[in-house]
Amino acid sequence: MSAPGRRPAALELWEQLINQRGLSTRSSLQLLRVARTIADLNDRASVDRNAVAEASCFRCTDLLKQPGAQ
């Protein structure tokens, strides 16, 4: 749990990923859904920084595709 007035590390990482990768609102929410699923699979009550980081790995291959490639 974070200290009062301090933002959770998972939220900070999520916002950092959105800004660095230029994610749309839809993509950023999908990232959160995947992170929530990962947290559930690991029996975690809340989404932590590790779940967000792992969820972001699933987007890596999407970002490496070149436009028009199938």
C-alpha positions in Angstrom: 0.0 0.0 0.0 1.3 3.5 -0.8 1.7 6.3 1.7 -1.0 9.0 1.8 -0.5 11.5 -1.0 1.7 9.1 -3.0 0.5 7.5 -6.1 0.8 3.7 -6.5 3.7 2.5 -8.5 1.4 0.6 -10.8 -0.4 3.7 -11.8 2.8 5.6 -12.3 4.1 2.9 -14.6 0.8 2.7 -16.5 0.9 6.5 -17.2 4.5 6.3 -18.1 3.8 3.6 -20.7 0.9 5.6 -22.1 3.1 8.6 -22.6 6.2 6.7 -23.9 4.3 4.5 -26.4 1.6 7.1 -27.3 -1.2 4.6 -26.5 -4.7 5.6 -27.3 -7.4 5.6 -24.5 -8.7 2.2 -25.8 -5.2 0.7 -25.8 -4.4 2.0 -22.4 -7.6 0.6 -20.9 -6.8 -2.8 -22.6 -3.4 -2.7 -21.0 -5.1 -2.3 -17.6 -7.5 -5.2 -18.3 -4.7 -7.5 -19.1 -2.8 -6.4 -16.0 -5.9 -7.1 -13.9 -6.1 -10.6 -15.4 -2.5 -11.2 -14.6 -3.0 -10.1 -11.1 -6.1 -12.4 -10.8 -4.1 -15.3 -12.1 -1.4 -14.6 -9.4 -4.1 -14.4 -6.7 -3.4 -10.7 -6.1 -6.1 -8.4 -4.6 -4.9 -5.4 -6.6 -2.9 -4.7 -9.7 0.8 -4.1 -8.9 3.7 -2.7 -10.9 4.8 -6.2 -11.9 1.4 -7.0 -13.4 1.4 -3.8 -15.5 5.0 -4.5 -16.6 4.1 -8.0 -17.6 1.0 -6.8 -19.5 3.1 -4.3 -21.4 5.2 -7.1 -22.7 2.3 -8.4 -24.6 2.2 -5.2 -26.6 5.9 -5.3 -27.6 5.2 -7.4 -30.7 2.4 -5.0 -31.8 4.8 -2.1 -31.6 7.4 -3.9 -33.7 5.2 -4.5 -36.6 5.7 -2.3 -39.6 2.7 -0.4 -41.1 1.1 -2.5 -43.7 2.8 -5.8 -42.6 0.6 -8.8 -42.0 
